[in-house]
Amino acid sequence: MPSYLTQEDAFLKCKKEGKFIPREEISIERVKATLTIAEADVASADLIKKNLQQESNQWSSVYKLYYDALHELTESLLHLEKVKVENHQCLFAYLCEKHPELELSWDFFEKVRTKRNGIHYYGTLIPYNDWKGVELQFRLYVTTLQREIKKRISL
């Protein structure tokens, strides 16, 4: 298991390894499409969780859909800044380091990223209590990123 990196350490490591790649162009249409996809992910997750029992294995799906929305929105925001990032940890490190005004928690991003990796790579199931422990923050962060992107593209 890799050791925990602080936000600053992760940012500096990613920068040193060349994980932040400059883009030449911005596609507003791509950003708008990604906003739509992220909104659909959240709507799908909300639909799934409506009738789930606490014992259901589908909480992992709800978790993944919210994580995907968070990831897509972060990529879109950085796209507007002409930055492409090679992996999720570096993506969130860049976001937190460059946008302290958004008041986003590096620890939260690391928590949900590693849980999502558990689902994706190791077959770890997310129980209801794990979902409930992050649901409010997921919603808040998705809304914060949506608002910031829409402000920048004047939607």
PyMOL CGO cylinders between C-alpha atoms (Angstrom):
from pymol import cmd
from pymol.cgo import CYLINDER

trace = [
    CYLINDER, 0.00, 0.00, 0.00, 1.52, 3.36, -1.00, 0.3, 1, 1, 1, 1, 1, 1,
    CYLINDER, 1.52, 3.36, -1.00, 2.19, 5.81, 1.80, 0.3, 1, 1, 1, 1, 1, 1,
    CYLINDER, 2.19, 5.81, 1.80, -0.07, 8.80, 2.37, 0.3, 1, 1, 1, 1, 1, 1,
    CYLINDER, -0.07, 8.80, 2.37, 1.10, 12.00, 0.72, 0.3, 1, 1, 1, 1, 1, 1,
    CYLINDER, 1.10, 12.00, 0.72, 0.11, 15.45, 1.89, 0.3, 1, 1, 1, 1, 1, 1,
    CYLINDER, 0.11, 15.45, 1.89, -1.47, 17.76, -0.65, 0.3, 1, 1, 1, 1, 1, 1,
    CYLINDER, -1.47, 17.76, -0.65, 1.76, 19.68, -1.07, 0.3, 1, 1, 1, 1, 1, 1,
    CYLINDER, 1.76, 19.68, -1.07, 3.90, 16.53, -1.35, 0.3, 1, 1, 1, 1, 1, 1,
    CYLINDER, 3.90, 16.53, -1.35, 1.53, 15.04, -3.94, 0.3, 1, 1, 1, 1, 1, 1,
    CYLINDER, 1.53, 15.04, -3.94, 1.47, 18.28, -5.93, 0.3, 1, 1, 1, 1, 1, 1,
    CYLINDER, 1.47, 18.28, -5.93, 5.28, 18.57, -5.93, 0.3, 1, 1, 1, 1, 1, 1,
    CYLINDER, 5.28, 18.57, -5.93, 5.72, 14.88, -6.84, 0.3, 1, 1, 1, 1, 1, 1,
    CYLINDER, 5.72, 14.88, -6.84, 3.25, 15.20, -9.72, 0.3, 1, 1, 1, 1, 1, 1,
    CYLINDER, 3.25, 15.20, -9.72, 4.91, 18.37, -10.93, 0.3, 1, 1, 1, 1, 1, 1,
    CYLINDER, 4.91, 18.37, -10.93, 8.37, 16.80, -10.77, 0.3, 1, 1, 1, 1, 1, 1,
    CYLINDER, 8.37, 16.80, -10.77, 7.14, 13.73, -12.68, 0.3, 1, 1, 1, 1, 1, 1,
    CYLINDER, 7.14, 13.73, -12.68, 5.57, 15.88, -15.41, 0.3, 1, 1, 1, 1, 1, 1,
    CYLINDER, 5.57, 15.88, -15.41, 1.99, 14.82, -14.70, 0.3, 1, 1, 1, 1, 1, 1,
    CYLINDER, 1.99, 14.82, -14.70, 0.63, 18.32, -15.40, 0.3, 1, 1, 1, 1, 1, 1,
    CYLINDER, 0.63, 18.32, -15.40, 0.50, 18.69, -19.16, 0.3, 1, 1, 1, 1, 1, 1,
    CYLINDER, 0.50, 18.69, -19.16, -0.28, 22.03, -20.81, 0.3, 1, 1, 1, 1, 1, 1,
    CYLINDER, -0.28, 22.03, -20.81, -3.11, 22.06, -23.35, 0.3, 1, 1, 1, 1, 1, 1,
    CYLINDER, -3.11, 22.06, -23.35, -3.06, 24.34, -26.33, 0.3, 1, 1, 1, 1, 1, 1,
    CYLINDER, -3.06, 24.34, -26.33, -6.80, 24.71, -26.80, 0.3, 1, 1, 1, 1, 1, 1,
    CYLINDER, -6.80, 24.71, -26.80, -9.97, 24.82, -24.77, 0.3, 1, 1, 1, 1, 1, 1,
    CYLINDER, -9.97, 24.82, -24.77, -13.18, 23.21, -25.97, 0.3, 1, 1, 1, 1, 1, 1,
    CYLINDER, -13.18, 23.21, -25.97, -16.20, 24.84, -24.33, 0.3, 1, 1, 1, 1, 1, 1,
    CYLINDER, -16.20, 24.84, -24.33, -18.39, 22.25, -26.05, 0.3, 1, 1, 1, 1, 1, 1,
    CYLINDER, -18.39, 22.25, -26.05, -16.44, 19.46, -24.37, 0.3, 1, 1, 1, 1, 1, 1,
    CYLINDER, -16.44, 19.46, -24.37, -16.81, 21.17, -20.99, 0.3, 1, 1, 1, 1, 1, 1,
    CYLINDER, -16.81, 21.17, -20.99, -20.56, 21.58, -21.52, 0.3, 1, 1, 1, 1, 1, 1,
    CYLINDER, -20.56, 21.58, -21.52, -20.88, 17.92, -22.54, 0.3, 1, 1, 1, 1, 1, 1,
    CYLINDER, -20.88, 17.92, -22.54, -18.95, 16.84, -19.46, 0.3, 1, 1, 1, 1, 1, 1,
    CYLINDER, -18.95, 16.84, -19.46, -21.24, 18.92, -17.26, 0.3, 1, 1, 1, 1, 1, 1,
    CYLINDER, -21.24, 18.92, -17.26, -24.18, 17.05, -18.76, 0.3, 1, 1, 1, 1, 1, 1,
    CYLINDER, -24.18, 17.05, -18.76, -22.49, 13.69, -18.21, 0.3, 1, 1, 1, 1, 1, 1,
    CYLINDER, -22.49, 13.69, -18.21, -21.65, 14.53, -14.58, 0.3, 1, 1, 1, 1, 1, 1,
    CYLINDER, -21.65, 14.53, -14.58, -25.23, 15.63, -13.95, 0.3, 1, 1, 1, 1, 1, 1,
    CYLINDER, -25.23, 15.63, -13.95, -26.45, 12.36, -15.47, 0.3, 1, 1, 1, 1, 1, 1,
    CYLINDER, -26.45, 12.36, -15.47, -24.09, 10.36, -13.23, 0.3, 1, 1, 1, 1, 1, 1,
    CYLINDER, -24.09, 10.36, -13.23, -25.48, 12.08, -10.13, 0.3, 1, 1, 1, 1, 1, 1,
    CYLINDER, -25.48, 12.08, -10.13, -29.08, 11.64, -11.31, 0.3, 1, 1, 1, 1, 1, 1,
    CYLINDER, -29.08, 11.64, -11.31, -28.42, 7.96, -12.00, 0.3, 1, 1, 1, 1, 1, 1,
    CYLINDER, -28.42, 7.96, -12.00, -26.86, 7.46, -8.57, 0.3, 1, 1, 1, 1, 1, 1,
    CYLINDER, -26.86, 7.46, -8.57, -29.80, 9.21, -6.92, 0.3, 1, 1, 1, 1, 1, 1,
    CYLINDER, -29.80, 9.21, -6.92, -32.22, 7.02, -8.84, 0.3, 1, 1, 1, 1, 1, 1,
    CYLINDER, -32.22, 7.02, -8.84, -30.39, 3.83, -7.87, 0.3, 1, 1, 1, 1, 1, 1,
    CYLINDER, -30.39, 3.83, -7.87, -30.21, 4.71, -4.18, 0.3, 1, 1, 1, 1, 1, 1,
    CYLINDER, -30.21, 4.71, -4.18, -33.93, 5.54, -3.91, 0.3, 1, 1, 1, 1, 1, 1,
    CYLINDER, -33.93, 5.54, -3.91, -34.99, 1.95, -3.39, 0.3, 1, 1, 1, 1, 1, 1,
    CYLINDER, -34.99, 1.95, -3.39, -31.81, 0.38, -2.03, 0.3, 1, 1, 1, 1, 1, 1,
    CYLINDER, -31.81, 0.38, -2.03, -31.76, -1.53, 1.20, 0.3, 1, 1, 1, 1, 1, 1,
    CYLINDER, -31.76, -1.53, 1.20, -28.85, -0.76, 3.51, 0.3, 1, 1, 1, 1, 1, 1,
    CYLINDER, -28.85, -0.76, 3.51, -27.52, -4.30, 2.97, 0.3, 1, 1, 1, 1, 1, 1,
    CYLINDER, -27.52, -4.30, 2.97, -27.38, -3.88, -0.81, 0.3, 1, 1, 1, 1, 1, 1,
    CYLINDER, -27.38, -3.88, -0.81, -24.15, -4.29, -2.74, 0.3, 1, 1, 1, 1, 1, 1,
    CYLINDER, -24.15, -4.29, -2.74, -25.23, -1.49, -5.07, 0.3, 1, 1, 1, 1, 1, 1,
    CYLINDER, -25.23, -1.49, -5.07, -23.88, 1.22, -2.72, 0.3, 1, 1, 1, 1, 1, 1,
    CYLINDER, -23.88, 1.22, -2.72, -20.60, 0.67, -4.55, 0.3, 1, 1, 1, 1, 1, 1,
    CYLINDER, -20.60, 0.67, -4.55, -22.30, 1.72, -7.78, 0.3, 1, 1, 1, 1, 1, 1,
    CYLINDER, -22.30, 1.72, -7.78, -23.73, 4.84, -6.18, 0.3, 1, 1, 1, 1, 1, 1,
    CYLINDER, -23.73, 4.84, -6.18, -20.27, 5.67, -4.79, 0.3, 1, 1, 1, 1, 1, 1,
    CYLINDER, -20.27, 5.67, -4.79, -18.60, 5.16, -8.17, 0.3, 1, 1, 1, 1, 1, 1,
    CYLINDER, -18.60, 5.16, -8.17, -21.12, 7.33, -9.99, 0.3, 1, 1, 1, 1, 1, 1,
    CYLINDER, -21.12, 7.33, -9.99, -20.60, 10.22, -7.58, 0.3, 1, 1, 1, 1, 1, 1,
    CYLINDER, -20.60, 10.22, -7.58, -16.85, 9.76, -7.77, 0.3, 1, 1, 1, 1, 1, 1,
    CYLINDER, -16.85, 9.76, -7.77, -17.02, 9.80, -11.57, 0.3, 1, 1, 1, 1, 1, 1,
    CYLINDER, -17.02, 9.80, -11.57, -19.00, 13.04, -11.48, 0.3, 1, 1, 1, 1, 1, 1,
    CYLINDER, -19.00, 13.04, -11.48, -16.41, 14.59, -9.16, 0.3, 1, 1, 1, 1, 1, 1,
    CYLINDER, -16.41, 14.59, -9.16, -13.58, 13.42, -11.40, 0.3, 1, 1, 1, 1, 1, 1,
    CYLINDER, -13.58, 13.42, -11.40, -15.27, 14.62, -14.61, 0.3, 1, 1, 1, 1, 1, 1,
    CYLINDER, -15.27, 14.62, -14.61, -16.00, 18.04, -13.16, 0.3, 1, 1, 1, 1, 1, 1,
    CYLINDER, -16.00, 18.04, -13.16, -12.45, 18.44, -11.88, 0.3, 1, 1, 1, 1, 1, 1,
    CYLINDER, -12.45, 18.44, -11.88, -11.06, 17.50, -15.30, 0.3, 1, 1, 1, 1, 1, 1,
    CYLINDER, -11.06, 17.50, -15.30, -13.38, 20.04, -16.93, 0.3, 1, 1, 1, 1, 1, 1,
    CYLINDER, -13.38, 20.04, -16.93, -12.34, 22.83, -14.60, 0.3, 1, 1, 1, 1, 1, 1,
    CYLINDER, -12.34, 22.83, -14.60, -8.69, 22.15, -15.31, 0.3, 1, 1, 1, 1, 1, 1,
    CYLINDER, -8.69, 22.15, -15.31, -9.45, 21.87, -19.02, 0.3, 1, 1, 1, 1, 1, 1,
    CYLINDER, -9.45, 21.87, -19.02, -10.63, 25.49, -18.82, 0.3, 1, 1, 1, 1, 1, 1,
    CYLINDER, -10.63, 25.49, -18.82, -7.20, 26.34, -17.40, 0.3, 1, 1, 1, 1, 1, 1,
    CYLINDER, -7.20, 26.34, -17.40, -5.49, 24.51, -20.27, 0.3, 1, 1, 1, 1, 1, 1,
    CYLINDER, -5.49, 24.51, -20.27, -4.18, 21.76, -18.00, 0.3, 1, 1, 1, 1, 1, 1,
    CYLINDER, -4.18, 21.76, -18.00, -4.39, 18.00, -18.53, 0.3, 1, 1, 1, 1, 1, 1,
    CYLINDER, -4.39, 18.00, -18.53, -3.44, 15.74, -15.64, 0.3, 1, 1, 1, 1, 1, 1,
    CYLINDER, -3.44, 15.74, -15.64, -2.29, 12.14, -16.02, 0.3, 1, 1, 1, 1, 1, 1,
    CYLINDER, -2.29, 12.14, -16.02, -3.85, 10.54, -12.94, 0.3, 1, 1, 1, 1, 1, 1,
    CYLINDER, -3.85, 10.54, -12.94, -6.54, 11.08, -10.34, 0.3, 1, 1, 1, 1, 1, 1,
    CYLINDER, -6.54, 11.08, -10.34, -4.26, 11.81, -7.40, 0.3, 1, 1, 1, 1, 1, 1,
    CYLINDER, -4.26, 11.81, -7.40, -2.41, 14.48, -9.35, 0.3, 1, 1, 1, 1, 1, 1,
    CYLINDER, -2.41, 14.48, -9.35, -5.71, 15.86, -10.65, 0.3, 1, 1, 1, 1, 1, 1,
    CYLINDER, -5.71, 15.86, -10.65, -7.06, 16.43, -7.16, 0.3, 1, 1, 1, 1, 1, 1,
    CYLINDER, -7.06, 16.43, -7.16, -3.69, 17.66, -5.87, 0.3, 1, 1, 1, 1, 1, 1,
    CYLINDER, -3.69, 17.66, -5.87, -3.65, 20.30, -8.60, 0.3, 1, 1, 1, 1, 1, 1,
    CYLINDER, -3.65, 20.30, -8.60, -7.23, 21.33, -7.85, 0.3, 1, 1, 1, 1, 1, 1,
    CYLINDER, -7.23, 21.33, -7.85, -6.62, 21.70, -4.12, 0.3, 1, 1, 1, 1, 1, 1,
    CYLINDER, -6.62, 21.70, -4.12, -3.25, 23.41, -4.52, 0.3, 1, 1, 1, 1, 1, 1,
    CYLINDER, -3.25, 23.41, -4.52, -4.30, 25.89, -7.20, 0.3, 1, 1, 1, 1, 1, 1,
    CYLINDER, -4.30, 25.89, -7.20, -7.81, 26.61, -5.89, 0.3, 1, 1, 1, 1, 1, 1,
    CYLINDER, -7.81, 26.61, -5.89, -7.76, 27.14, -2.13, 0.3, 1, 1, 1, 1, 1, 1,
    CYLINDER, -7.76, 27.14, -2.13, -10.65, 29.59, -2.58, 0.3, 1, 1, 1, 1, 1, 1,
    CYLINDER, -10.65, 29.59, -2.58, -12.93, 26.63, -3.29, 0.3, 1, 1, 1, 1, 1, 1,
    CYLINDER, -12.93, 26.63, -3.29, -12.21, 25.28, 0.21, 0.3, 1, 1, 1, 1, 1, 1,
    CYLINDER, -12.21, 25.28, 0.21, -11.95, 21.66, -0.89, 0.3, 1, 1, 1, 1, 1, 1,
    CYLINDER, -11.95, 21.66, -0.89, -10.36, 19.04, 1.36, 0.3, 1, 1, 1, 1, 1, 1,
    CYLINDER, -10.36, 19.04, 1.36, -7.38, 17.10, 0.10, 0.3, 1, 1, 1, 1, 1, 1,
    CYLINDER, -7.38, 17.10, 0.10, -8.09, 14.44, 2.74, 0.3, 1, 1, 1, 1, 1, 1,
    CYLINDER, -8.09, 14.44, 2.74, -11.60, 13.96, 1.36, 0.3, 1, 1, 1, 1, 1, 1,
    CYLINDER, -11.60, 13.96, 1.36, -10.29, 13.51, -2.18, 0.3, 1, 1, 1, 1, 1, 1,
    CYLINDER, -10.29, 13.51, -2.18, -7.72, 10.97, -1.00, 0.3, 1, 1, 1, 1, 1, 1,
    CYLINDER, -7.72, 10.97, -1.00, -10.34, 9.11, 1.00, 0.3, 1, 1, 1, 1, 1, 1,
    CYLINDER, -10.34, 9.11, 1.00, -12.80, 8.77, -1.88, 0.3, 1, 1, 1, 1, 1, 1,
    CYLINDER, -12.80, 8.77, -1.88, -10.06, 8.14, -4.45, 0.3, 1, 1, 1, 1, 1, 1,
    CYLINDER, -10.06, 8.14, -4.45, -8.59, 5.24, -2.50, 0.3, 1, 1, 1, 1, 1, 1,
    CYLINDER, -8.59, 5.24, -2.50, -12.06, 3.80, -1.80, 0.3, 1, 1, 1, 1, 1, 1,
    CYLINDER, -12.06, 3.80, -1.80, -12.93, 4.05, -5.49, 0.3, 1, 1, 1, 1, 1, 1,
    CYLINDER, -12.93, 4.05, -5.49, -9.65, 2.33, -6.34, 0.3, 1, 1, 1, 1, 1, 1,
    CYLINDER, -9.65, 2.33, -6.34, -10.63, -0.42, -3.91, 0.3, 1, 1, 1, 1, 1, 1,
    CYLINDER, -10.63, -0.42, -3.91, -13.85, -0.94, -5.85, 0.3, 1, 1, 1, 1, 1, 1,
    CYLINDER, -13.85, -0.94, -5.85, -12.22, -0.64, -9.26, 0.3, 1, 1, 1, 1, 1, 1,
    CYLINDER, -12.22, -0.64, -9.26, -9.01, -2.63, -8.75, 0.3, 1, 1, 1, 1, 1, 1,
    CYLINDER, -9.01, -2.63, -8.75, -9.57, -4.91, -5.76, 0.3, 1, 1, 1, 1, 1, 1,
    CYLINDER, -9.57, -4.91, -5.76, -13.26, -5.77, -5.75, 0.3, 1, 1, 1, 1, 1, 1,
    CYLINDER, -13.26, -5.77, -5.75, -13.92, -4.03, -2.45, 0.3, 1, 1, 1, 1, 1, 1,
    CYLINDER, -13.92, -4.03, -2.45, -17.59, -3.42, -1.76, 0.3, 1, 1, 1, 1, 1, 1,
    CYLINDER, -17.59, -3.42, -1.76, -18.77, -0.12, -0.30, 0.3, 1, 1, 1, 1, 1, 1,
    CYLINDER, -18.77, -0.12, -0.30, -21.30, -0.60, 2.49, 0.3, 1, 1, 1, 1, 1, 1,
    CYLINDER, -21.30, -0.60, 2.49, -24.16, 1.82, 3.16, 0.3, 1, 1, 1, 1, 1, 1,
    CYLINDER, -24.16, 1.82, 3.16, -22.39, 3.41, 6.15, 0.3, 1, 1, 1, 1, 1, 1,
    CYLINDER, -22.39, 3.41, 6.15, -19.34, 4.26, 4.04, 0.3, 1, 1, 1, 1, 1, 1,
    CYLINDER, -19.34, 4.26, 4.04, -21.61, 5.92, 1.49, 0.3, 1, 1, 1, 1, 1, 1,
    CYLINDER, -21.61, 5.92, 1.49, -23.52, 7.86, 4.16, 0.3, 1, 1, 1, 1, 1, 1,
    CYLINDER, -23.52, 7.86, 4.16, -20.21, 9.06, 5.59, 0.3, 1, 1, 1, 1, 1, 1,
    CYLINDER, -20.21, 9.06, 5.59, -19.31, 10.89, 2.38, 0.3, 1, 1, 1, 1, 1, 1,
    CYLINDER, -19.31, 10.89, 2.38, -22.65, 11.61, 0.71, 0.3, 1, 1, 1, 1, 1, 1,
    CYLINDER, -22.65, 11.61, 0.71, -23.04, 15.18, 1.93, 0.3, 1, 1, 1, 1, 1, 1,
    CYLINDER, -23.04, 15.18, 1.93, -19.48, 16.13, 1.03, 0.3, 1, 1, 1, 1, 1, 1,
    CYLINDER, -19.48, 16.13, 1.03, -19.79, 14.50, -2.39, 0.3, 1, 1, 1, 1, 1, 1,
    CYLINDER, -19.79, 14.50, -2.39, -22.91, 16.56, -3.07, 0.3, 1, 1, 1, 1, 1, 1,
    CYLINDER, -22.91, 16.56, -3.07, -21.30, 19.75, -1.84, 0.3, 1, 1, 1, 1, 1, 1,
    CYLINDER, -21.30, 19.75, -1.84, -18.16, 19.28, -3.93, 0.3, 1, 1, 1, 1, 1, 1,
    CYLINDER, -18.16, 19.28, -3.93, -20.09, 18.36, -7.07, 0.3, 1, 1, 1, 1, 1, 1,
    CYLINDER, -20.09, 18.36, -7.07, -22.23, 21.48, -6.64, 0.3, 1, 1, 1, 1, 1, 1,
    CYLINDER, -22.23, 21.48, -6.64, -19.18, 23.66, -5.95, 0.3, 1, 1, 1, 1, 1, 1,
    CYLINDER, -19.18, 23.66, -5.95, -17.40, 22.45, -9.08, 0.3, 1, 1, 1, 1, 1, 1,
    CYLINDER, -17.40, 22.45, -9.08, -20.52, 22.75, -11.24, 0.3, 1, 1, 1, 1, 1, 1,
    CYLINDER, -20.52, 22.75, -11.24, -21.04, 26.32, -10.06, 0.3, 1, 1, 1, 1, 1, 1,
    CYLINDER, -21.04, 26.32, -10.06, -17.40, 27.26, -10.71, 0.3, 1, 1, 1, 1, 1, 1,
    CYLINDER, -17.40, 27.26, -10.71, -17.41, 25.78, -14.20, 0.3, 1, 1, 1, 1, 1, 1,
    CYLINDER, -17.41, 25.78, -14.20, -20.73, 27.41, -15.12, 0.3, 1, 1, 1, 1, 1, 1,
    CYLINDER, -20.73, 27.41, -15.12, -19.43, 30.75, -13.87, 0.3, 1, 1, 1, 1, 1, 1,
    CYLINDER, -19.43, 30.75, -13.87, -16.36, 30.44, -16.06, 0.3, 1, 1, 1, 1, 1, 1,
    CYLINDER, -16.36, 30.44, -16.06, -18.28, 29.53, -19.19, 0.3, 1, 1, 1, 1, 1, 1,
    CYLINDER, -18.28, 29.53, -19.19, -21.14, 31.91, -18.38, 0.3, 1, 1, 1, 1, 1, 1,
    CYLINDER, -21.14, 31.91, -18.38, -23.96, 29.39, -18.21, 0.3, 1, 1, 1, 1, 1, 1,
]
cmd.load_cgo(trace, "trace")
